[in-house]
Amino acid sequence: MTDFERKVYQIIVNMHLYGKNPTMDDLKRKTGKSEEDIRAAVKNLLMKGVLKWNKKERKWII
């Protein structure tokens, strides 16, 4: 996991603990990166099996 992937993962986990799903705007504001970079990091985390998305509930599974 790269440093940026770890940062995105930690943001998602921390917001998940408070019952919130981070929006793309939240992630862009907190990371200072572009949408393309964030999408690439999330895609890598999904492919590695670190994160999963529940389509029914529209929530991250950690």
DRENPA-3360 file (N, C-alpha, C; in nm, 2 decimals, always signed):
BEGIN
1 = MTDFERKV = +0.09/-0.12/+0.00/+0.00/+0.00/+0.00/+0.09/+0.12/+0.00 ~ +0.06/+0.21/-0.09/+0.14/+0.34/-0.10/+0.10/+0.43/+0.01 ~ +0.18/+0.53/+0.03/+0.14/+0.63/+0.14/+0.01/+0.70/+0.11 ~ -0.01/+0.73/-0.02/-0.14/+0.80/-0.06/-0.26/+0.70/-0.04 ~ -0.24/+0.58/-0.08/-0.35/+0.48/-0.05/-0.38/+0.46/+0.10 ~ -0.27/+0.46/+0.18/-0.29/+0.45/+0.32/-0.36/+0.57/+0.38 ~ -0.33/+0.69/+0.32/-0.40/+0.81/+0.37/-0.55/+0.81/+0.33 ~ -0.58/+0.77/+0.21/-0.72/+0.76/+0.17/-0.79/+0.65/+0.25;
9 = YQIIVNMH = -0.73/+0.54/+0.27/-0.79/+0.43/+0.35/-0.82/+0.48/+0.49 ~ -0.72/+0.56/+0.55/-0.74/+0.60/+0.69/-0.86/+0.71/+0.70 ~ -0.87/+0.79/+0.60/-0.98/+0.89/+0.59/-1.11/+0.81/+0.59 ~ -1.12/+0.71/+0.50/-1.25/+0.64/+0.49/-1.28/+0.57/+0.62 ~ -1.18/+0.50/+0.68/-1.20/+0.43/+0.81/-1.24/+0.53/+0.92 ~ -1.18/+0.64/+0.93/-1.21/+0.74/+1.04/-1.35/+0.79/+1.02 ~ -1.39/+0.82/+0.90/-1.53/+0.87/+0.87/-1.63/+0.76/+0.89 ~ -1.59/+0.64/+0.86/-1.68/+0.52/+0.88/-1.71/+0.50/+1.03;
17 = LYGKNPTM = -1.61/+0.53/+1.11/-1.63/+0.51/+1.25/-1.74/+0.61/+1.31 ~ -1.75/+0.72/+1.24/-1.85/+0.82/+1.28/-1.98/+0.81/+1.20 ~ -2.00/+0.70/+1.13/-2.12/+0.67/+1.06/-2.14/+0.75/+0.93 ~ -2.03/+0.80/+0.87/-2.04/+0.88/+0.75/-1.96/+0.81/+0.64 ~ -2.00/+0.83/+0.52/-1.93/+0.79/+0.40/-1.87/+0.92/+0.34 ~ -1.73/+0.92/+0.32/-1.67/+1.04/+0.26/-1.71/+1.06/+0.12 ~ -1.75/+1.18/+0.08/-1.78/+1.21/-0.06/-1.64/+1.24/-0.13 ~ -1.65/+1.25/-0.26/-1.53/+1.28/-0.34/-1.48/+1.42/-0.30;
25 = DDLKRKTG = -1.57/+1.51/-0.27/-1.53/+1.65/-0.22/-1.45/+1.64/-0.09 ~ -1.50/+1.55/+0.00/-1.43/+1.53/+0.13/-1.29/+1.48/+0.11 ~ -1.28/+1.38/+0.02/-1.15/+1.32/-0.01/-1.06/+1.42/-0.08 ~ -1.11/+1.50/-0.17/-1.03/+1.60/-0.24/-0.98/+1.70/-0.14 ~ -1.06/+1.75/-0.05/-1.03/+1.85/+0.05/-0.92/+1.80/+0.15 ~ -0.95/+1.67/+0.19/-0.86/+1.62/+0.30/-0.72/+1.57/+0.24 ~ -0.72/+1.53/+0.12/-0.59/+1.48/+0.06/-0.52/+1.59/-0.02 ~ -0.59/+1.68/-0.08/-0.53/+1.78/-0.17/-0.50/+1.73/-0.30;
33 = KSEEDIRA = -0.55/+1.62/-0.34/-0.52/+1.55/-0.47/-0.64/+1.56/-0.56 ~ -0.62/+1.53/-0.69/-0.72/+1.53/-0.79/-0.81/+1.41/-0.78 ~ -0.93/+1.42/-0.84/-1.03/+1.31/-0.84/-0.97/+1.19/-0.91 ~ -0.89/+1.21/-1.02/-0.82/+1.09/-1.08/-0.73/+1.02/-0.99 ~ -0.65/+1.09/-0.91/-0.56/+1.03/-0.82/-0.64/+0.95/-0.71 ~ -0.74/+1.01/-0.66/-0.82/+0.94/-0.56/-0.89/+0.82/-0.61 ~ -0.95/+0.83/-0.73/-1.01/+0.71/-0.79/-0.91/+0.60/-0.81 ~ -0.79/+0.63/-0.86/-0.69/+0.53/-0.88/-0.65/+0.46/-0.75;
41 = AVKNLLMK = -0.64/+0.54/-0.64/-0.60/+0.48/-0.51/-0.72/+0.39/-0.46 ~ -0.84/+0.44/-0.47/-0.95/+0.36/-0.42/-0.97/+0.23/-0.50 ~ -0.94/+0.24/-0.63/-0.95/+0.12/-0.72/-0.84/+0.02/-0.68 ~ -0.72/+0.07/-0.65/-0.62/-0.02/-0.60/-0.65/-0.09/-0.47 ~ -0.71/-0.01/-0.38/-0.75/-0.07/-0.25/-0.86/-0.17/-0.27 ~ -0.96/-0.15/-0.36/-1.06/-0.24/-0.39/-1.00/-0.37/-0.45 ~ -0.91/-0.35/-0.54/-0.85/-0.47/-0.61/-0.76/-0.55/-0.51 ~ -0.70/-0.49/-0.41/-0.62/-0.56/-0.31/-0.71/-0.62/-0.21;
49 = GVLKWNKK = -0.84/-0.59/-0.20/-0.93/-0.65/-0.11/-0.93/-0.58/+0.03 ~ -0.87/-0.46/+0.04/-0.86/-0.39/+0.16/-1.00/-0.32/+0.19 ~ -1.06/-0.27/+0.09/-1.19/-0.21/+0.10/-1.29/-0.29/+0.01 ~ -1.42/-0.28/+0.05/-1.53/-0.34/-0.02/-1.64/-0.24/-0.02 ~ -1.72/-0.23/-0.12/-1.83/-0.14/-0.13/-1.96/-0.22/-0.13 ~ -2.05/-0.19/-0.04/-2.18/-0.26/-0.03/-2.28/-0.17/-0.11 ~ -2.32/-0.23/-0.23/-2.40/-0.15/-0.32/-2.54/-0.13/-0.27 ~ -2.60/-0.23/-0.20/-2.73/-0.21/-0.14/-2.74/-0.10/-0.04;
57 = ERKWII = -2.65/-0.10/+0.06/-2.65/+0.00/+0.17/-2.57/+0.12/+0.13 ~ -2.50/+0.12/+0.02/-2.41/+0.23/-0.02/-2.32/+0.27/+0.09 ~ -2.25/+0.17/+0.14/-2.15/+0.19/+0.25/-2.02/+0.12/+0.22 ~ -1.91/+0.16/+0.28/-1.79/+0.09/+0.27/-1.79/-0.02/+0.38 ~ -1.73/-0.13/+0.34/-1.71/-0.25/+0.43/-1.57/-0.25/+0.46 ~ -1.53/-0.24/+0.58/-1.39/-0.23/+0.62/-1.35/-0.36/+0.70;
% end
